[in-house]
Amino acid sequence: MNNPPSKWICDTCGEIIEKPEDGYIEWLSRTDNAHPRYHRLVLVHHKPKSPRERGCYPPKSKDVDMHMPLSHFLGADGLTWFLQQLSDNTFEDREEPIEMMKRLFVPGYEMARKHFDAAIADDVFEPNTKPGYYSQVQIKATLRWAEENHQD
Ligand SMILES: [Zn+2]
């Protein structure tokens, strides 16, 4: 929590989100027996910062579109929000909030995550955990490898 990532990657366009103010977190909500059920959780560019003319927000859906600035989710209150969703089981697939928590709170994870498979295939580290739950040493090795190999 002391060293959050300073940049993120947009789920829609794949370009860098430079600052918290430039990002939005969005998800869909449908009601199931009076309980909200969330799905399609994404991190995208805020419209004014999108490199795309039509923006990076996901296409409209019949479900209710929920969204908040990325800055709202960083820090302890954001962590608590995600923990409440896990406690209440609001997401249809709990891997969605878990993955987003890693992206927001595990140092280096966001920039390393698309390189893990290639780094492992190149013997950068030997996985000894569930896939995606890598240590800081493994994440740093992956980032170093990606930089040396000019992967982006
Ligand atoms: Zn984008």
Residues whose N, C-alpha, C, O or C-beta is under 5 A from the ligand:
A	BS01	ZN	C10 T12 C13 G14 H45 C56
